[in-house]
């Protein structure tokens, strides 16, 4: 089966109450599993184009990272480069502000700076996507507010990387029909969810499913998963217990 995998952090974090971190040695081992298992790791836009064009390789896998943590530069990218694997990093626009911290990080700043994002975008195979401006549950916002948030993130990131940003990740995986319409109207060509299922030829490019990868789990459980559907990626009740770090 073809799949998109979702990570948050590649780091040895002493305090990781929300389970966002995959230690670097585990991440390297997971990348080795992909290679040894005969998977073909491709860029996200390439996988989606193949799916919608009727040319989907069942062993194709794409790698994505949400939130824009600094260890994308220090740990994830060097390992990906060693394997020659591309990846997409979804960045929260407001997190580029020097004093910004994610609420679930309890006051510890760990996000990339604008300079980090720019450098990462220059690494061959690494691309930058948008993860909203404020990391809010978009379906809970008015139409005007959600459109403003999406547009602000796109403009902020495009000014940093000096190239179009065409992929979007829905914060917390929360998405409804109006949010999809706003993402489309903002000029995004691809958007990813947290719907845990494989990518199939009938995939909607603005509702691309992903498997979240956690630490201490063999990556084979994701790339060899059956096509049994996971939780729906359409609108779900928002709660802090289910929303941390996505």
C-alpha positions in Angstrom: 0.0 0.0 0.0 1.0 3.6 -0.5 1.1 5.8 2.6 2.0 9.2 4.0 3.7 9.2 7.4 3.4 12.0 9.9 6.1 12.9 12.4 6.4 15.8 14.8 9.8 15.7 16.4 13.1 13.8 16.0 14.7 14.4 19.3 15.8 12.9 22.6 13.4 14.8 24.8 13.7 14.2 28.5 10.2 15.6 29.0 7.8 14.4 26.3 4.3 14.0 28.0 2.5 14.1 24.6 4.7 11.5 22.9 5.7 13.8 20.1 9.4 12.8 20.0 11.0 9.9 18.0 14.6 9.6 19.2 17.2 10.1 16.4 18.5 6.5 16.6 14.9 5.2 16.2 14.2 7.5 13.4 17.3 6.4 11.6 16.3 2.7 12.1 12.8 3.5 10.7 14.3 5.0 7.6 16.5 1.9 7.2 13.3 -0.2 7.5 11.8 1.7 4.7 14.8 1.1 2.5 15.2 -2.6 3.5 11.4 -3.1 2.9 11.6 -2.0 -0.7 9.6 1.2 -0.1 10.1 4.0 -2.6 10.2 7.3 -0.6 9.0 10.1 -2.8 8.0 13.8 -2.3 4.5 14.4 -1.2 3.5 16.2 -4.4 4.8 13.3 -6.4 2.8 10.7 -4.5 -0.4 12.7 -4.7 0.1 13.4 -8.5 0.7 9.7 -9.1 -2.5 8.8 -7.1 -4.7 11.2 -8.9 -3.1 10.4 -12.2 -3.8 6.6 -11.9 -0.1 5.7 -11.6 0.2 5.0 -7.9 3.0 2.8 -6.8 1.9 0.6 -3.9 5.3 0.8 -2.3 5.5 4.6 -2.5 5.8 6.4 0.9 6.0 10.1 1.7 7.4 11.7 4.9 5.9 14.7 6.6 6.6 16.6 9.8 4.2 18.9 11.6 4.7 22.1 13.7 8.1 23.2 12.5 10.4 22.1 15.4 14.1 23.1 15.3 15.2 19.4 15.4 13.9 19.2 11.8 17.2 21.0 10.9 19.5 19.5 13.5 18.3 15.8 13.5 15.7 14.9 10.9 17.1 16.6 7.8 20.7 15.2 8.1 19.3 11.6 8.5 17.0 12.1 5.6 19.9 13.4 3.5 21.9 10.3 4.4 19.2 8.1 2.9 18.4 10.4 0.0 14.8 10.7 1.2 12.7 13.8 0.5 10.2 15.2 3.1 7.7 18.0 3.7 7.9 20.1 6.9 4.6 21.9 7.8 5.4 25.1 9.7 3.2 27.3 11.9 3.6 30.9 10.8 3.4 32.5 14.3 6.0 30.1 15.6 8.6 32.0 13.7 8.2 34.9 16.2 11.1 34.8 18.6 8.9 34.8 21.7 6.4 32.2 20.5 6.0 28.9 22.3 3.4 26.1 21.6 1.0 25.7 24.5 1.8 22.0 24.8 5.5 22.7 25.2 4.8 24.4 28.5 6.9 27.5 27.9 9.9 25.9 26.2 10.7 27.3 22.8 11.7 24.6 20.4 10.4 25.8 17.0 12.5 26.8 14.0 13.4 30.4 13.4 12.8 32.0 10.1 16.4 31.5 9.3 16.1 27.8 10.1 13.1 27.4 7.8 14.9 29.3 5.0 18.0 27.0 5.3 15.9 23.9 5.5 14.0 24.9 2.3 17.4 25.1 0.5 18.3 21.5 1.4 17.7 19.3 -1.7 14.5 17.2 -1.3 13.2 19.2 1.7 10.1 21.3 1.2 8.1 23.7 3.4 4.4 23.5 3.8 1.9 25.6 5.9 0.3 24.5 9.2 -1.8 27.7 9.7 -0.8 30.9 11.3 -1.9 30.3 14.9 -2.4 26.5 15.1 -6.1 26.9 15.9 -8.9 24.4 15.2 -10.0 26.0 11.9 -13.6 24.6 11.8 -14.3 26.5 15.0 -13.5 29.9 13.4 -15.7 32.1 11.3 -15.2 31.9 7.5 -13.4 35.3 7.5 -11.1 34.3 10.4 -10.1 31.0 9.1 -9.4 32.4 5.6 -7.3 35.2 7.2 -5.3 32.7 9.3 -4.6 30.4 6.3 -3.6 33.3 4.1 -1.4 34.9 6.7 0.6 31.6 7.1 1.0 31.2 3.4 2.2 34.8 2.9 4.6 34.6 5.9 6.2 31.3 4.8 6.5 32.4 1.1 8.3 35.6 2.2 10.7 33.4 4.2 11.5 30.7 1.6 11.1 32.9 -1.4 9.1 30.4 -3.3 5.5 29.2 -3.5 4.1 27.1 -0.6 1.6 24.7 -2.1 0.9 22.2 0.7 -1.1 22.6 3.9 -1.6 20.5 7.0 -4.8 21.0 9.0 -4.0 21.8 12.7 -5.1 19.0 15.0 -6.4 17.2 11.9 -9.6 19.2 12.3 -11.3 19.9 9.0 -14.7 20.4 7.5 -16.0 21.3 4.1 -15.7 25.1 4.6 -12.1 24.7 5.7 -11.3 22.7 2.6 -12.9 25.4 0.5 -10.8 28.1 2.2 -7.6 26.1 1.7 -8.4 25.7 -1.9 -9.2 29.4 -2.3 -5.9 30.3 -0.8 -4.1 28.5 -3.6 -3.0 25.3 -1.9 -2.8 22.2 -4.2 -2.4 19.6 -1.5 -3.6 19.3 2.1 -3.0 16.5 4.6 -5.1 15.2 7.4 -4.6 12.9 10.4 -7.0 10.2 8.9 -5.1 7.0 9.6 -5.4 5.1 6.3 -3.5 4.4 3.1 -3.4 6.6 0.1 -5.7 5.3 -2.7 -6.2 6.3 -6.3 -9.4 8.1 -5.4 -7.7 10.3 -2.9 -8.9 14.0 -2.7 -5.7 16.1 -2.9 -7.0 18.3 -0.2 -7.8 15.4 2.2 -4.7 13.3 2.0 -4.6 10.7 4.8 -1.6 10.1 7.0 -0.3 7.6 9.6 1.2 9.2 12.7 4.5 7.6 13.7 5.3 7.3 17.4 8.4 6.2 19.2 9.1 2.5 20.1 6.9 1.3 17.2 8.1 -0.6 14.1 7.4 1.5 11.0 6.3 -1.8 9.4 2.9 -1.4 11.2 2.2 1.6 9.0 3.6 0.7 5.7 2.2 -2.8 5.8 -1.2 -1.7 7.2 -4.3 -3.0 5.7 -6.8 -0.7 4.0 -9.1 -0.8 7.0 -10.4 2.7 7.6 -9.2 4.7 10.6 -10.9 7.6 12.4 -12.5 10.1 10.1 -10.6 13.2 9.3 -13.7 15.3 9.0 -14.8 17.6 11.8 -14.3 16.1 15.3 -15.0 17.6 18.7 -12.0 19.7 19.7 -10.3 19.0 23.0 -6.9 19.7 24.4 -6.4 16.0 25.3 -6.8 14.9 21.7 -5.2 17.9 20.0 -1.7 18.3 21.4 1.0 18.7 18.9 -0.8 17.9 15.6 
